[in-house]
Structure formats: C-alpha cells, structure tokens
C-alpha cells in the first residue's frame, strides 16, 4: 500500500484596487490555458518564504502582459 504524501506549495496573492494578479498557464502540461495565482512547489529544505521569493524571481523573468 502506498503511503499518503503531500507536495508542499506556495501561492502569492497580489491585490491592488480590487484587482488580482493572475498568470495564464502555458507549456506546463497541467491546466494550460487557465489562470492561476503566482505559485510554486517548495523544494528540498527551503522555507515557504524562500520558495515564494524564488517564484517571484521566476515570474519577473517571464513575459508580462496586462489585461483589464
């Protein structure tokens, strides 16, 4: 019997004037075409804060487009 396991992840909620920052998923193989919060898995022994900083840096290096 397989033991239950969790994959820890972090989500960043950025809100300004009632609007949320969302990403449109692409080329991930999971939920591509749908919108998501900035998120990522916690790797190894890093803290949730370290994982979120890593996710923000990765987000900053991606293409950003604004839609209203």
Beta strands, then each sheet from edge to edge (+ up, - down):
strand 1: 9-12
strand 2: 15-16
strand 3: 19-20
strand 4: 23-24
strand 5: 35-36
strand 6: 38-41
sheet 1: 1+ 6-
sheet 2: 2+ 3-
sheet 3: 4+ 5-
end
